[in-house]
Amino acid sequence: MSVHIGEPKDGTETPHGGAREGREEWIRLERLAAIREKALERVQEAIRKESGSPHRTSRIMAS
């Protein structure tokens, strides 16, 4: 069974700040992940423009 950070199974408050703070932290982490993903897309696009070949991009990113 998976339980999100700060969200106890029974819905009660937790000693470390409660379910609300846990949800806020989860939202913050999701936003950071979205920013990181967007930045990675921009880097990949820049590499594609420089190399002229989309196949070369995957080799560069893997190294």
C-alpha positions in Angstrom: 0.0 0.0 0.0 1.3 3.4 -0.9 0.7 6.5 1.3 1.6 10.0 0.2 4.0 12.0 2.4 2.0 13.8 5.1 -1.2 12.0 4.4 -1.9 9.4 7.0 -4.2 6.4 6.1 -6.9 7.4 8.6 -7.0 11.1 7.6 -5.8 12.4 11.0 -3.2 15.1 11.6 0.4 14.0 11.8 2.9 15.2 14.4 5.2 16.7 11.7 2.8 19.3 10.4 -0.3 17.5 9.2 -1.9 16.4 6.0 -2.3 19.9 4.6 1.4 20.6 4.8 2.1 17.2 3.2 -0.2 18.0 0.3 1.4 21.4 -0.2 4.8 19.8 -0.3 3.6 17.2 -2.8 2.2 20.1 -5.0 5.5 21.9 -4.7 7.5 18.8 -5.8 5.1 18.3 -8.8 5.7 21.8 -9.9 9.5 21.4 -9.6 9.3 18.2 -11.7 7.3 20.1 -14.4 9.9 22.8 -14.5 12.7 20.3 -14.8 10.9 18.4 -17.6 10.3 21.7 -19.5 14.0 22.6 -19.1 15.1 19.1 -20.4 12.8 19.6 -23.4 14.4 23.0 -24.1 17.9 21.4 -23.9 17.0 18.6 -26.2 15.5 21.0 -28.7 18.7 23.1 -28.6 20.8 20.0 -29.2 18.6 19.0 -32.1 19.0 22.4 -33.7 22.7 22.3 -33.3 23.2 18.8 -34.5 20.6 18.8 -37.3 19.8 15.2 -36.5 17.2 14.0 -34.0 19.0 10.6 -33.7 22.2 12.2 -32.6 20.3 13.9 -29.7 19.5 10.6 -28.0 23.1 9.5 -28.2 24.3 12.9 -26.7 21.8 12.8 -23.9 22.7 9.2 -23.0 26.4 10.1 -22.5 
